[in-house]
Amino acid sequence: MLHKDSFANALAVNSAGDVIVTGYSQDAEGLQRAYTAAYAAADGTVLWEKYLAKPNANFFGKTVAVGTNGEVTVAGGRT
């Protein structure tokens, strides 16, 4: 679930038209954590979402790409 202090840095679209967004979202402890989610093309429903596991706080997704096989790759850096 995204918090109020969230920011999208990049997006990509897969072959089904679904949108994958990466950036960061502030967690309950106030740390900015890399966040990536996929949204359905049809209605924007969240298909899946991932946070970078702790202790990698203050790290964000900077770019995202979708391969021909549907695999999602995210690269990032520290804030």
N, C-alpha and C positions, 0 to 999 in steps of 0.2 A: 504494500500500500504506500503510495507516495505521500510525503509530508508537504507542508506548505513551502519549505525551502528546497525545491527541486528544480533542476535545470537540465534541459536537453541540449546536447552538443552535436549530435549527428543522427541521421536516420538512413535506413535502407528499405527497399521493397523487395519481397521475395516473389517467386514465380506465380504464387496464388494472389498476389496483390496485397498481402498482409504487410503492415508497416512495423519495422523493428527500430526502436529508439534507444539510444544510450546517452548517458550523462551521469548525474548524481542525484541522490536524494538524502536528506538529512535523516539519520536514524533517531531512535528514542533517546539516545545518549548525547545527541547534538553533533555527532560526527558525520561528515559528508562521506558517503560510501558510493562506489560505482554501482549504478543501477541500469539494467537493460530489460526491456519488455517488448513483447510482440502483441500487436493489436490486429484483430480481424478486419479484413477489407470490407466485409459486408456491413458491419455495424459498430466497429470500434471496441468490441469486447476484448478484454485482456486474455490472450491465449496462454501466455506464460510470462513470468517475471523472475529476475535473478538479481540478487545483491552480491557483491564481492564479499567473500567471507572475511570476518575479522581475523587478525588484528590490522588488516590493511585499510585503516581509516584515512580519511582525507585523500582518497584516490578516486579518480573519476574516469568514466568512459569518454574517450575523445573521438573515436571513429568506429564505424561499424560497417561490415560487409557481409553479403550473403553469397555463398558459393552456389554453383549449379546444382549441387546435391541438397541444397537447403541449409547447409551448415552455416551457423552464424559465428563470425569472428569479431571480437572487440579488442581494440587497443586503447590504452589510456595513459594517465600520468597523475602525478600528485598535484594537489591544489596549492 
